[in-house]
Amino acid sequence: MVETLPPEGRARRIAVLGRAGSGKSTVAVALGTTLGLRVVHLDQLYWSSDWRPVASERFEALHLAAIAADAWILDGGYTASPSFADRLRRADLVVITEASLARCLYRVVRRTIRYRGRLRTGGPDGADEQFSLTFLIWIVRWTWKHRDLAGEIAAIDPDVRIAVVRRPGDLERAIAA
């Protein structure tokens, strides 16, 4: 179910969703580079430098400000956010990154090792990469909760265009106008 961008022009507001380790940040950065759009990593709005969540009011204000802009790529789920539906309604395109649960868990462990004590693209500003069994459990639970993410999105906004990215060629087809 890979769709192309609107024929009248390239998408200017793109939400990139998927479970942790599925490649959201990689896809968002690639889209930002290709389309010349600003990438907003929602983890940087939600988490402080010590991996503590900011106040929900602050996150919501930052999230709403980000989606109010004329053009953006938003990297991150935060589907429980009260303004999640607003993000979907503002988006020209929703890109869902998909990878098997095993691959996602492997990628999370690999990036934890690779970036231990260092910053990584998409991570909270000033936060070293951390490993947490709680986070791994969260990934598994997220997987069960969002088995049909495209269906959840369509229930909120049936008109939003959705592109599913499972491999690099899917991304290339999705951004080809």
DRENGU-649276 format. One record per residue (C-alpha): x, y, z; residue number from 1. Coordinates in steps of 0.1 Angstrom, whole numbers. Example, Ala and Ser with C-alpha at 12.3 -4.5 7.8 and 13.67 -1.06 7.14 Angstrom:
2
{pt {123,-45,78},1}
{pt {137,-11,71},2}
//
This chain:
177
{pt {0,0,0},1}
{pt {26,26,-10},2}
{pt {11,57,-25},3}
{pt {29,85,-42},4}
{pt {28,121,-32},5}
{pt {0,144,-44},6}
{pt {4,151,-82},7}
{pt {-1,188,-77},8}
{pt {32,189,-58},9}
{pt {54,174,-32},10}
{pt {40,170,3},11}
{pt {49,198,26},12}
{pt {37,183,59},13}
{pt {47,147,66},14}
{pt {41,127,97},15}
{pt {65,97,101},16}
{pt {51,71,124},17}
{pt {61,36,135},18}
{pt {74,16,164},19}
{pt {108,23,180},20}
{pt {136,9,158},21}
{pt {115,8,127},22}
{pt {135,36,110},23}
{pt {114,67,116},24}
{pt {143,90,122},25}
{pt {163,76,92},26}
{pt {133,81,69},27}
{pt {125,115,83},28}
{pt {160,128,78},29}
{pt {161,113,42},30}
{pt {128,130,34},31}
{pt {140,162,49},32}
{pt {171,161,28},33}
{pt {153,151,-4},34}
{pt {124,176,0},35}
{pt {143,204,17},36}
{pt {119,204,46},37}
{pt {127,209,83},38}
{pt {126,177,104},39}
{pt {112,179,139},40}
{pt {120,149,161},41}
{pt {92,146,187},42}
{pt {115,129,211},43}
{pt {134,162,214},44}
{pt {102,179,223},45}
{pt {90,153,248},46}
{pt {121,143,267},47}
{pt {146,164,287},48}
{pt {183,158,286},49}
{pt {180,133,315},50}
{pt {153,113,297},51}
{pt {125,126,319},52}
{pt {93,137,301},53}
{pt {86,174,300},54}
{pt {53,186,314},55}
{pt {25,175,292},56}
{pt {13,211,287},57}
{pt {47,220,274},58}
{pt {49,191,250},59}
{pt {14,198,237},60}
{pt {23,235,232},61}
{pt {55,226,213},62}
{pt {37,199,193},63}
{pt {9,223,183},64}
{pt {35,250,173},65}
{pt {53,225,152},66}
{pt {22,213,133},67}
{pt {10,249,128},68}
{pt {40,256,106},69}
{pt {35,257,68},70}
{pt {60,229,62},71}
{pt {74,201,83},72}
{pt {84,165,87},73}
{pt {75,152,122},74}
{pt {94,121,134},75}
{pt {76,102,162},76}
{pt {44,86,172},77}
{pt {31,100,205},78}
{pt {-3,87,194},79}
{pt {-18,92,229},80}
{pt {-11,129,226},81}
{pt {-43,150,226},82}
{pt {-30,168,195},83}
{pt {-22,136,176},84}
{pt {-54,139,155},85}
{pt {-45,175,147},86}
{pt {-12,164,134},87}
{pt {-29,138,111},88}
{pt {-54,164,99},89}
{pt {-26,189,90},90}
{pt {-5,163,73},91}
{pt {-3,160,35},92}
{pt {11,125,39},93}
{pt {16,100,67},94}
{pt {46,77,63},95}
{pt {45,45,84},96}
{pt {78,27,88},97}
{pt {74,-10,93},98}
{pt {100,-36,103},99}
{pt {95,-69,121},100}
{pt {95,-68,159},101}
{pt {127,-88,160},102}
{pt {144,-63,137},103}
{pt {132,-33,157},104}
{pt {144,-48,189},105}
{pt {178,-56,173},106}
{pt {181,-21,160},107}
{pt {173,-5,194},108}
{pt {199,-27,211},109}
{pt {225,-19,183},110}
{pt {219,18,185},111}
{pt {222,17,223},112}
{pt {256,1,219},113}
{pt {267,23,190},114}
{pt {256,56,207},115}
{pt {263,48,243},116}
{pt {276,79,259},117}
{pt {270,99,227},118}
{pt {242,119,211},119}
{pt {222,105,181},120}
{pt {200,121,155},121}
{pt {165,123,167},122}
{pt {173,118,204},123}
{pt {166,144,231},124}
{pt {190,173,231},125}
{pt {219,166,254},126}
{pt {208,131,263},127}
{pt {232,101,260},128}
{pt {217,70,245},129}
{pt {204,47,272},130}
{pt {194,10,274},131}
{pt {163,0,294},132}
{pt {144,-32,297},133}
{pt {113,-10,303},134}
{pt {118,5,269},135}
{pt {121,-29,252},136}
{pt {88,-40,269},137}
{pt {72,-8,258},138}
{pt {82,-16,222},139}
{pt {65,-50,224},140}
{pt {34,-35,240},141}
{pt {33,-8,214},142}
{pt {34,-35,187},143}
{pt {4,-53,201},144}
{pt {-15,-20,207},145}
{pt {-10,-7,172},146}
{pt {-13,-38,150},147}
{pt {-33,-18,125},148}
{pt {-17,16,126},149}
{pt {-29,25,91},150}
{pt {-65,16,102},151}
{pt {-61,38,133},152}
{pt {-50,67,112},153}
{pt {-77,62,87},154}
{pt {-103,62,115},155}
{pt {-91,96,126},156}
{pt {-87,111,91},157}
{pt {-100,90,63},158}
{pt {-87,114,37},159}
{pt {-50,114,48},160}
{pt {-26,98,23},161}
{pt {-6,69,38},162}
{pt {27,55,25},163}
{pt {41,23,41},164}
{pt {78,21,40},165}
{pt {93,-14,46},166}
{pt {125,-11,26},167}
{pt {145,18,10},168}
{pt {128,14,-24},169}
{pt {94,21,-8},170}
{pt {107,55,3},171}
{pt {120,63,-31},172}
{pt {86,55,-47},173}
{pt {68,75,-20},174}
{pt {87,107,-27},175}
{pt {87,104,-65},176}
{pt {64,130,-78},177}
//
